[in-house]
Amino acid sequence: MSGTTFLYQSGVMDCVVCVVASGNIAVDPSVGNAIAKASPTSADANLTGAFFANGNFSGGTNGSQTDKQLVIYGSVAGDAELNGSGKVSSQRDLGVGNAIPGVAFIWNPNLILNAPQPFTDAVMDWREVAP
């Protein structure tokens, strides 16, 4: 996807999503759990999948200390091409200090182990070198 990709919550999603954006990925501040947990689990996830932005990945904020806790079960990357053009920014502020994370990232190894074939192909260029 090009430009900025916005992620909104619309009901329960029982699937895994892979978003690859040439620009930014921004999560709407309405996505999240109103009751935050110090140690959320995958059952608390609001987003499940892999989210790779060539620009920025932004967690989204209301601009106050009343944000919802965002739980991501999967992988997130900003500056996917490693050219200095982006970053991952959680942005969320629950107003409780550092006791509870505003954005919790839970790694999901199944995304890598069960990835579709086009995502698992290694890009290599083998050349024979004269001795």
N, C-alpha and C positions, 0 to 999 in steps of 0.2 A: 504494500500500500504506500502511496506517496502522500506527502503532506502530514498533517497531524491526525492521528487516529484516536478517537475518544471511546472509552469503555464505560458503558452504563449498565446498571443492574436492572434486569427486567425479568423477574420471576426466578424460579429455580432452574439452574443449568446442570444437567447430569451428563456432562461431556467435558472433554479436554480440548482446549483451544490453543492454537499456535498463531500468533500475530507477529509478522515480520514487516516492519514499517521503514521506509526510506527516510522518513521524517521523525516526528515525535509521537509518543504514546502518552495520553493523559487519562487518568482514571477520574471519573466524576466523583465529587465529594459525597454524594448520596450513597455510593457503594461502600458497604462496611457494616460492622456490628455495633449497635448502640450500646451494648453491654460489653466492655472490653475485658480481656483476660490477660493475666501476667504471662501465662504459658499456653497460648492457643494451640489447638491440634488441627490436623487436616480436616476434621469434621466442621471446624469453624471457618473454613476457607470461603472467601467471597469470589476469588478468581483462581481457577485451576488451569494451568497450562504454561506455555513458553511465550514470553513477550520480549521481542528483540527490536530495539529501536536504533536506527542509525544516528538519531539525534538524542533527545532526552526522554527518559521514562519518568513521569511525574505522578506521585501518589494522589494528588488532589487535596485541596483544603478549603474550608469555609472562611479561612482567615481569622478564626477565633480559636479559643482553647476548648471548643466543643465538637471537634471532629470525631467521626466514627473510627473505630479501629479497623484497618484494612488487613486482611489475612490472605496472603498469596501462597498457594500450594503449587510450586513449580519453579521456573527459572525466569529471571528478569535481567536484561542487559540494556544499558545505554551505551552509545558510542560503539555499536556492534562492529564497525569496520576498523576500530582502533586508530582513528585519525584525529582524535581530540575534539570531535564535534559535538559530543554529548555526555550526559551523566545520568545516574539514577538519583532522584531526589524524593525522599519519602514525604516531606511537606506536612504531614499530619501532626497535630498537637492536641492531645487529649486533656491537657491541663492538669496532669497528675505527676509531673516531673519525669524521672527516668524509671519509675517503678513498673510501668506498663508500656510496651512499645506501641507507637502510633501505627506503624506498619510492621507486620510480622511476616518474614519470609521463611517458608518451610520447604526444604529441598525435596523434590519428588524424583527418585531415581528411575521410576517407571517411564518417565518421559524420554529418557535416553535409551533405556533398554528396549522399549517398544516403539521407537520412532519409525515413521514411514521410510521406505528405502531411499527416496531422494535426499533425506536429511542425514543418512548414515554413510553415504558415499564419501570416501576420502578424496580430496582433491590433491593429487600428486603429479609430479612430472619427473619420471625416472629417465636418466640419461647415462649411457655408458661413457666412462672417462678413459682416455688412453693412459696406459700404465707408465 
